[in-house]
Amino acid sequence: MKNTNKKLIENSREKIDILLSFGASEELDTSLDKLITFQIAKYNNNINQIRYELERFETKYQMASEEFFSKFEAGTLGDDADYFEWVGLYENVLLYKQRIKSLKSVLKK
């Protein structure tokens, strides 16, 4: 996998260099912004799908996911199988939010 990523990066750099050498910097920037916007939308969609599943746990245990996660991390809850599924889902939301934040930080600088 690492070798595949290295090859992909090399190929992408070559394409970018060629486009820049042809004076297509504005088009390249616009295309990258569109790709980033698309990826942000994908992550937001994933978050919305996960939120539906989180609501099931929040209703069942009468606790917001943020509160649950804090208590779970502190070790004040048991080791119910539901808790591990819940924490996994919530961690995915946190991951997607972090990725969205990173992507937005480079969008149209």
TIRO-280431 format. One record per atom (N, C-alpha, C): residue in one letter; y, z, x. Coordinates in steps of 0.001 Angstrom, whole numbers, plus 500000, padded with zeros to 6 digits. Example, Ala and Ser with C-alpha at 12.3 -4.5 7.8 and 13.67 -1.06 7.14 Angstrom:
BEGIN
A494310507800513190A495500507800512300A496700507800513200S497750507080512850S498940507140513670S500030507870512900
//
This chain:
BEGIN
M498806500000500828M500000500000500000M501252500000500869K501252500827501913K502406500918502791K502690499572503451N501640498888503864N501779497588504490N502343496566503502T501914496660502224T502406495768501180T503895495989500952N504325497244500905N505744497551500726N506564497037501899K506041497178503097K506752496704504288K506951495190504219K505916494487503787K505991493030503661K506990492641502576L506971493357501462L507907493093500373L509348493296500834I509583494364501573I510928494645502081I511378493536503033E510489493110503906E510826492024504837E511159490741504085N510353490410503084N510604489201502292N511920489299501533S512200490479500970S513442490675500225S514651490567501146R514562491141502312R515676491051503271R515936489602503667E514868488845503851E515013487435504212E515727486676503087K515339486927501856K515982486270500713K517455486657500611I517730487940500789I519107488422500717I519944487790501826D519415487752503031D520143487153504158D520470485687503898I519511484961503341I519745483541503058I520823483383501997L520720484157500926L521732484076499869L523123484413500393L523205485452501214L524502485831501782L525044484753502700S524164484128503469S524609483070504386S525119481851503628F524677481678502381F525141480563501549F526366480933500722G526869482141500907G528073482575500205G527831483037498780A526611483472498492A526273483881497126A526312485403496953S527227486053497657S527260487520497606S527589488051496217E528503487399495528E528878487863494193E527713487688493214E527038486559493299E525880486312492430E524751487294492733L524558487576494008L523532488529494414L523853489916493865D525104490322493998D525519491632493498D525349491727491987T525723490676491273T525571490646489823T524095490730489435S523261489995490153S521816490018489858S521221491395490106L521627492017491196L521124493362491484L521594494367490437D522843494237489992D523345495121488937D522546494953487652K522196493707487328K521396493460486123K520008494074486273L519428493942487439L518106494526487691L518155496054487589I519199496642488145I519362498094488078I519560498539486629T520379497817485891T520616498138484479T519322498048483679F518522497040483963F517223496884483305F516316498072483618Q516294498490484885Q515443499602485289Q515896500905484639I517201501101484539I517741502286483860I517291502297482398A517368501150481743A516939501052480344A515451501375480208K514652500912481163K513220501209481149K512965502708481260Y513674503353482194Y513506504792482360Y513974505552481124N515086505130480522N515561505777479295N514542505624478169N513922504462478079N512886504241477080N511698505173477328N511308505310478589N510211506222478931N510548507653478539I511780508068478816I512223509419478459I512137509617476949N512588508630476191N512553508755474730N511129508856474209Q510210508127474809Q508811508217474404Q508234509603474728I508573510113475892I508076511428476299I508687512523475433R509948512367475070R510617513388474236R509871513592472922Y509332512521472374Y508554512639471145Y507359513574471369E506699513416472516E505564514280472843E506018515710473140L507158515856473796L507675517190474096L507989517970472822E508500517268471826E508852517918470563E507636518581469917R506492517983470104R505247518549469580R505003519943470166F505167520058471482F504983521352472145F506090522333471783E507323521825471727E508451522700471395E508287523299469997T507800522510469073T507561522997467713T506407523993467703K505332523651468364K504140524502468379K504428525867468995Y505197525884470097Y505445527133470823Y506841527711470577Q507616527071469688Q508950527549469328Q509807527843470561M509851526834471461M510591527004472716M511050525627473202A512292525544473672A512793524300474249A512062524028475567S511923522766475893S511212522398477118S511880522972478363E513202523028478376E513921523587479527E513559525054479734E513543525797478633E513184527219478698E511726527381479129F510842526584478523F509429526635478879F509238526372480370F509889525324480874F509718524935482270F510158526060483204S511271526673482874S511779527789483672S510780528950483692K510249529277482533K509268530368482446K507956529997483138F507548528749482998F506314528294483635F506442528369485152E507568527892485664E507816527922487107E507880529347487645A508383530266486815A508483531670487218A507131532382487125G506161531732486488G504834532320486374G504698533351485267T505617533316484305T505571534315483237T504747533869482035L504205532660482087L503340532175481013L501902532139481514G500998531980480613G499586531902480998G499237530542481580D497935530261481573D497497528985482127D496793528138481067D497330528177479868D496829527375478762D496874525886479141A495872525132478740A495812523699479066A497035522956478530D497523523368477360D498735522756476800D499910522871477762Y500007523997478428Y501133524226479330Y501140523211480475F499975522879480975F499914521939482087F500272520520481631E499869520179480423E500271518880479880E501778518856479643W502295519937479073W503721520053478775W504544519960480056V504153520711481066V504910520698482319V504862519317482971G503719518640482874G503616517292483430G504557516316482750L504612516402481432L505525515546480677L506984515845481034Y507300517134481089Y508679517519481389Y509074517112482811E508167517245483748E508450516818485116E508694515311485182N508006514552484351N508263513109484294N509677512821483804V510119513575482805V511491513410482306V512481513709483434L512250514807484153L513144515161485266L513153514066486339L511991513512486633L511893512432487615L512675511204487163Y512483510807485908Y513206509642485390Y514712509884485390K515131511083485042K516570511394485046K517144511309486460Q516386511787487433Q516846511713488823Q516940510256489276R515964509456488898R515993508037489263R517166507326488607I517432507652487346I518577507063486650I519876507437487365K519984508684487747K521180509151488466K521361508382489775S520277508207490500S520344507465491767S520737506021491538L520137505394490531L520461503998490244L521914503841489801K522379504750488958K523776504673488492K524755504856489645S524355505615490649S525263505877491764S525539504629492602V524661503636492531V524875502410493307V525316501244492447L525383501470491149L525771500410490220L527260500127490340K527589498912490671K528985498421490794K529875499365491589K529493499582492828K530305500423493715K531565499697494089
//
